[in-house]
């Protein structure tokens, strides 16, 4: 480069292959009458500097092509590379619309396949990056529908005066307030309200129960008929008990379908009850029960986490004592003897350790239920100060439960009856 710049002093610069014309003063200095005049050398030095700059600018730019090759066809992108400037928005839109593979052409195939692997948080980030992707994500069968179907299929919300499924089916009357809701808004609604309680309770936590035998229903309902069509989908509901004034149980009932039956799990006794209300007033209940987990010592109130899991038309329950729970709810020798005498499963023998998940395993099917809609609720035996909240509603239980062999043998269940004069004793 230095040699080229020095050559400009002798031959002059070239611009596009044409020698640059010298300035007027240089021409005057070059005339015979200007020989010997002072200052001409200094001027020629400055003029050569100007020529060097001009030569550098000319040589640093791209020469105009004299021929057009197939690879240099006139397109907006190619033109932008040649002139070294960014495309205007209108030019960028024209480039996308005239290109061989526009982004919108991927909507029904590769993009939907890739976006179906995203969760709700990642999909929100995609929405914020591009208006086109925001539109594609909200299509009727787009990524937001896939995310919601994966998380909330088989669930309904108690919206006051009706039930709102995630996907409106033809058999269920539409809820007017939600008929025009987008899939993204529907996902947000279910994510926010599924882990809450229905009126008269509100929110996701109960801190006080005013009346004995109070029942608090979860806002989320389960559609057993829909879940039966998708064997890969289950629903897990987890409840955290931080303060317990007396006694509470987790139950699944069929009252919304006109039934009078329920399956209840008592975390303190480790028993599962199948009950049927035979008389409303005076109240009378009959059914059967079985102990599948070790019982707590008498007078010990349950504090910890409990949950239920519905999958494939079968129910399983979970329990985990808090850190202050009994290190050994029942002495090991006594528990083993009781398990051997009653033929309980392996989960029923041994001690209950704080922080350790226990499960009844799948212990009953849904033949007792009337109608496809199941409601989950908490039953409080006495009033007082509680602190109970719905921790989560999703697909994943703490562990995949096995089928309890004893629970599906009817002779292992004990008879149960209770009324106003004969309280239930398990």
Protein Blocks (a to p, Z undefined) as FASTA:
>chain_A
ZZmmmmmmmnopaeehiacdddfklmmmmpmklgoiahklmmmmmmmmmmmmmmmmmmmp
ccddfbdcfklcccfklmmmmnopacdfklmmmmmmmmmbdfklmmmmmmmmmmmmpcfk
lmmmmmmmomklmmmmmgmklmklmmmmmmmgoiacdeehiacdfbdcfklccdfklmmg
cfklmmmmmmmmmmpccdfbecjbdfbdfbghiacddfbdcdfklmmmmmkbccdddddd
fbdfkbccddddfklnopabdcdddfknopacddddfbfbdcddddddddfbdcddehia
cedddddddeehiacddddddfklcfblbafklmmmmmmmnopafklgccddehiacdeb
jabdcklpgcjbdcdddddfbgcddddddfbdcfbdfbdcdddfklmpmklpccddddfk
lccdZZ
